Amino acid sequence: MVKKFDYRGIPLSELESVSFEQLFQLFPARQRRSLTRGITDAKRKLIEEIKAKKAGKSKNPVRTHLRDLIILPHMVGVEINVFSGKDFIPITITPEMISHYLGEYVITNKRVQHGAPGVGASRSSLYVPLK
């Protein structure tokens, strides 16, 4: 049996039709504060691009550097390419991501894999055994 998603007791179908003021009351304090302080022009433009993509009007992938955008219910199902500092990582918005930030799902650093020591790296690395 497939589990139906609901955000704080409200199903996704109803959540998309809820007004912003009612939606703000459902969000945690940090997201509520961020949204009540206003949405910048860049974020507003990105939200419009996402709406166009979801409606099928846009063929191009949605690419953004805005990692601090809060995921809203009408964004569910859209694939967004978020910049990680090096390249754009595609993420598909799922219902469980609502009220989180885009940047939470794109890691900005990767594990360091050290190689052999270079010439003059340090005094202790002067001796590298020959194989």
Contact map, one row per residue, 1 for C-alpha under 8 A:
11100000000000000000000000000000000000000000000000000000000000000000000000000000000000000000000000000000000000000000000000000000000
11110000000000000000000000000000000000000000000000000000000000000000000000000000000000000000000000000000000000000000000000000000000
11111000000000000000000000000000000000000000000000000000000000000000000000000000000000000000000000000000000000000000000000000000000
01111100001000000000000000000000000000000000000000000000000000000000000000000000000000000000000000000000000000000000000000000000000
00111110001100000000000000000000000000000000000000000000000000000000000000000000000000000000001100000000000000000000000000000000000
00011111111100000000000000000000000000000000000000000000000000000000000000000000000000000000000000000000000000000000000000000000000
00001111111100100000000000000000000000000000000000000000000000000000000000000000000000000000000001000000000000000000000000000000000
00000111110000000000000001000000000000000000000000000000000000000000000000000000000000000000000000000000000000000000000000000000000
00000111111000000000000000000000000000000000000000000000000000000000000000000000000000000000000000000000000000000000000000000000000
00000111111101100000000000000000000000000000000000000000000000000000000000000000000000000000000000000000000000000000000000000000000
00011110111111100000000000000000000000000000000000000000000000000000000000000000000000000000000000000000000000000000000000000000000
00001110011111110000000000000000000000000000000000000000000000000000000010000000000000000000001000000000000000000000000000000000000
00000000001111111000000000000000000000000000000000000000000000000000000000000000000000000000000000000000000000000000000000000000000
00000000011111111100000000000000000000000000000000000000000000000000000000000000000000000000000000000000000000000000000000000000000
00000010011111111100001000000000000000000000000000000000000000000000000010000000000000000000000000000000000000000000000000000000000
00000000000111111100000000000000000000000000000000000000000000000000000011000000000000000000000000000000000000000000000000000000000
00000000000011111110000000000000000000000000000000000000000000000000000000000000000000000000000000000000000000000000000000000000000
00000000000001111111011000000000000000000000000000000000000000000000000000000000000000000000000000000000000000000000000000000000000
00000000000000001111111000000000000000000000000000000000000000000000000000000000000000000000000000000000000000000000000000000000000
00000000000000000111111100000000000000000000000000000000000000000000000000000000000000000000000000000000000000000000000000000000000
00000000000000000011111110000000000000000000000000000000000000000000000000000000000000000000000000000000000000000000000000000000000
00000000000000000111111111000000000000000000000000000000000000000000000000000000000000000000000000000000000000000000000000000000000
00000000000000100111111111100000000000000000000000000000000000000000000000000000000000000000000000000000000000000000000000000000000
00000000000000000001111111100011001000000000000000000000000000000000000000000000000000000000000000000000000000000000000000000000000
00000000000000000000111111110001000000000000000000000000000000000000000000000000000000000000000000000000000000000000000000000000000
00000001000000000000011111110000000000000000000000000000000000000000000000000000000000000000000000000000000000000000000000000000000
00000000000000000000001111111011000000000000000000000000000000000000000000000000000000000000000000100000000000000000000000000000000
00000000000000000000000011111111000000000000000000000000000000000000000000000000000000000000000000100000000000000000000000000000000
00000000000000000000000000111111100000000000000000000000000000000000000000000000000000000000000000000000000000000000000000000000000
00000000000000000000000000011111110000000000000000000000000000000000000000000000000000000000000000000000000000000000000000000000000
00000000000000000000000100111111111000000000000000000000000000000000010000000000000000000000000000110000000000000000000000000000000
00000000000000000000000110111111111100000000000000000000000000000000000000000000000000000000000000000000000000000000000000000000000
00000000000000000000000000001111111110000000000000000000000000000000000000000000000000000000000000000000000000000000000000000000000
00000000000000000000000000000111111111000000000000000000000000000000000000000000000000000000000000000000000000000000000000000000000
00000000000000000000000100000011111111100000000000000000000000000000000000000000000000000000000000000000000000000000000000000000000
00000000000000000000000000000001111111000000000000000000000000000000000000000000000000000000000000000000000000000000000000000000000
00000000000000000000000000000000111111100000000000000000000000000000000000000000000000000000000000000000000000000000000000000000000
00000000000000000000000000000000011111110000000000000000000000000000000000000000000000000000000000000000000000000000000000000000000
00000000000000000000000000000000001011111011000000000000000000000000000000000000000000000000000000000000000000000000000000000000000
00000000000000000000000000000000000001111111000000000000000000000000000000000000000000000000000000000000000000000000000000000000000
00000000000000000000000000000000000000111111100000000000000000000000000000000000000000000000000000000000000000000000000000000000000
00000000000000000000000000000000000000011111110000000000000000000000000000000000000000000000000000000000000000000000000000000000000
00000000000000000000000000000000000000111111111000000000000000000100100000000000000000000000000000000000000000000000000000000000000
00000000000000000000000000000000000000111111111100000000000000000000000000000000000000000000000000000000000000000000000000000000000
00000000000000000000000000000000000000001111111110000000000000000000000000000000000000000000000000000000000000000000000000000000000
00000000000000000000000000000000000000000111111111000000000000010000000000000000000000000000000000000000000000000000000000000000000
00000000000000000000000000000000000000000011111111100000000000000000000000000000000000000000000000000000000000000000000000000000000
00000000000000000000000000000000000000000001111111110000000000000000000000000000000000000000000000000000000000000000000000000000000
00000000000000000000000000000000000000000000111111111000010001000000000000000000000000000000000000000000000000000000000000000000000
00000000000000000000000000000000000000000000011111111100000001000000000000100100000000000000000000000000000000000000000000000000000
00000000000000000000000000000000000000000000001111111110000000000000000001100000000000000000000000000000000000000000000000000000000
00000000000000000000000000000000000000000000000111111111110000000000000000000000000000000000000000000000000000000000000000000000000
00000000000000000000000000000000000000000000000011111111111011000000000000000100000000000000000000000000000000000000000000000000000
00000000000000000000000000000000000000000000000001111111100000000000000000101100000000000000000000000000000000000000000000000000000
00000000000000000000000000000000000000000000000000111111110000000000000000000000000000000000000000000000000000000000000000000000000
00000000000000000000000000000000000000000000000000011111111000000000000000000000000000000000000000000000000000000000000000000000000
00000000000000000000000000000000000000000000000000011111111000000000000000000000000000000000000000000000000000000000000000000000000
00000000000000000000000000000000000000000000000010011011111110000000000000000000000000000000000000000000000000000000000000000000000
00000000000000000000000000000000000000000000000000001001111110000000000000000000000000000000000000000000000000000000000000000000000
00000000000000000000000000000000000000000000000000000000011111000000000000000000000000000000000000000000000000000000000000000000000
00000000000000000000000000000000000000000000000000001000011111100000000000000011100000000000000000000000000000000000000000000000000
00000000000000000000000000000000000000000000000011001000000111110000000000000011100000000000000000000000000000000000000000000000000
00000000000000000000000000000000000000000000000000000000000011111000000000000001111000010000000000000000000000000000000000000000000
00000000000000000000000000000000000000000000010000000000000001111110000000000001111000000000000000000000000000000000000000000000000
00000000000000000000000000000000000000000000000000000000000000111110000000000000011000000000000000000000000000000000000000000000000
00000000000000000000000000000000000000000010000000000000000000011111100000000000011000000000000000000110000000000000000000000000000
00000000000000000000000000000000000000000000000000000000000000011111100000000000011000000000000000001111000000000000000000000000000
00000000000000000000000000000000000000000000000000000000000000000111110000000000000000000000000000001110000000000000000000000000000
00000000000000000000000000000000000000000010000000000000000000000111111000000000000000000000000000001110000000000000000000000000000
00000000000000000000000000000010000000000000000000000000000000000001111100000000000000000000000001111100000000000000000000000000000
00000000000000000000000000000000000000000000000000000000000000000000111110100000000000000000000011111100000000000000000000000000000
00000000000000000000000000000000000000000000000000000000000000000000011111110000000000000000000001100000000000000000000000000000000
00000000000100110000000000000000000000000000000000000000000000000000001111110000000000000000001001000000000000000000000000000000000
00000000000000010000000000000000000000000000000000100000000000000000000111110000000000000000000000000000000000000000000000000000000
00000000000000000000000000000000000000000000000001100100000000000000001111111100000000000000100000000000000000000000000000000000000
00000000000000000000000000000000000000000000000000000000000000000000000111111100000000000001111000000000000000000000000000000000000
00000000000000000000000000000000000000000000000000000100000000000000000000111110000000000001110000000000000000000000000000000000000
00000000000000000000000000000000000000000000000001001100000000000000000000111111000000000001100000000000000000000000000000000000000
00000000000000000000000000000000000000000000000000000000000011000000000000001111100000000111100000000000000000000000000000000000000
00000000000000000000000000000000000000000000000000000000000011110000000000000111110000000111100000000000000000000000000000000000000
00000000000000000000000000000000000000000000000000000000000011110000000000000011111000011110000000000000000000000000000000000000000
00000000000000000000000000000000000000000000000000000000000000111110000000000001111100011110000000000110010000000000000000000000000
00000000000000000000000000000000000000000000000000000000000000111110000000000000111111111000000000000000010000000000000000000000000
00000000000000000000000000000000000000000000000000000000000000000000000000000000011111111000000000000000011100000000000000000000000
00000000000000000000000000000000000000000000000000000000000000000000000000000000001111100000000000000000000100000000000000000000000
00000000000000000000000000000000000000000000000000000000000000000000000000000000001111110000000000000000000000000000000000000000000
00000000000000000000000000000000000000000000000000000000000000000000000000000000001111111000000000000000000000000000000000000000000
00000000000000000000000000000000000000000000000000000000000000100000000000000000111101111100000000000000000000000000000000000000000
00000000000000000000000000000000000000000000000000000000000000000000000000000000111100111110000000000000010000000000000000000000000
00000000000000000000000000000000000000000000000000000000000000000000000000000011110000011111000000000000000000000000000000000000000
00000000000000000000000000000000000000000000000000000000000000000000000000000011110000001111100000000000110000000000000000000000000
00000000000000000000000000000000000000000000000000000000000000000000000000011111000000000111110000000000000000000000000000000000000
00000000000000000000000000000000000000000000000000000000000000000000000000111111000000000011111010000000000000000000000000000000000
00000000000000000000000000000000000000000000000000000000000000000000000000011000000000000001111111000000000000000000000000000000000
00001000000100000000000000000000000000000000000000000000000000000000000010010000000000000000111111000000000000000000000000000000000
00001000000000000000000000000000000000000000000000000000000000000000000000000000000000000000011111000000000000000000000000000000000
00000000000000000000000000000000000000000000000000000000000000000000001000000000000000000000111111110000000000000000000000000000000
00000010000000000000000000000000000000000000000000000000000000000000011110000000000000000000011111110000000000000000000000000000000
00000000000000000000000000110010000000000000000000000000000000000000011100000000000000000000000011111000000000000000000000000000000
00000000000000000000000000000010000000000000000000000000000000000000011000000000000000000000000011111101000000000000000000000000000
00000000000000000000000000000000000000000000000000000000000000000011111000000000000000000000000000111111100000000000000000000000000
00000000000000000000000000000000000000000000000000000000000000000111111000000000010000000000000000011111110000000000000000000000000
00000000000000000000000000000000000000000000000000000000000000000111100000000000010000000000000000001111111000000000000000000000000
00000000000000000000000000000000000000000000000000000000000000000010000000000000000000000000000000011111111000000000000000000000000
00000000000000000000000000000000000000000000000000000000000000000000000000000000000000000010000000001111111000000000000000000000000
00000000000000000000000000000000000000000000000000000000000000000000000000000000011100001010000000000111111100000000000000000000000
00000000000000000000000000000000000000000000000000000000000000000000000000000000000100000000000000000011111111000000000000000000000
00000000000000000000000000000000000000000000000000000000000000000000000000000000000110000000000000000000011111000000000000000000000
00000000000000000000000000000000000000000000000000000000000000000000000000000000000000000000000000000000001111100000000000000000000
00000000000000000000000000000000000000000000000000000000000000000000000000000000000000000000000000000000001111110000000000000000000
00000000000000000000000000000000000000000000000000000000000000000000000000000000000000000000000000000000000011111000000000000000000
00000000000000000000000000000000000000000000000000000000000000000000000000000000000000000000000000000000000001111100000000000000000
00000000000000000000000000000000000000000000000000000000000000000000000000000000000000000000000000000000000000111110000000000000000
00000000000000000000000000000000000000000000000000000000000000000000000000000000000000000000000000000000000000011111000000000000000
00000000000000000000000000000000000000000000000000000000000000000000000000000000000000000000000000000000000000001111100000000000000
00000000000000000000000000000000000000000000000000000000000000000000000000000000000000000000000000000000000000000111110000000000000
00000000000000000000000000000000000000000000000000000000000000000000000000000000000000000000000000000000000000000011111010001000000
00000000000000000000000000000000000000000000000000000000000000000000000000000000000000000000000000000000000000000001111110000000000
00000000000000000000000000000000000000000000000000000000000000000000000000000000000000000000000000000000000000000000111110000100000
00000000000000000000000000000000000000000000000000000000000000000000000000000000000000000000000000000000000000000000011111101100000
00000000000000000000000000000000000000000000000000000000000000000000000000000000000000000000000000000000000000000000111111101100000
00000000000000000000000000000000000000000000000000000000000000000000000000000000000000000000000000000000000000000000000111111100000
00000000000000000000000000000000000000000000000000000000000000000000000000000000000000000000000000000000000000000000000111111100000
00000000000000000000000000000000000000000000000000000000000000000000000000000000000000000000000000000000000000000000000001111110000
00000000000000000000000000000000000000000000000000000000000000000000000000000000000000000000000000000000000000000000100111111111000
00000000000000000000000000000000000000000000000000000000000000000000000000000000000000000000000000000000000000000000001111111111000
00000000000000000000000000000000000000000000000000000000000000000000000000000000000000000000000000000000000000000000000000011111100
00000000000000000000000000000000000000000000000000000000000000000000000000000000000000000000000000000000000000000000000000001111110
00000000000000000000000000000000000000000000000000000000000000000000000000000000000000000000000000000000000000000000000000000011111
00000000000000000000000000000000000000000000000000000000000000000000000000000000000000000000000000000000000000000000000000000001111
00000000000000000000000000000000000000000000000000000000000000000000000000000000000000000000000000000000000000000000000000000000111
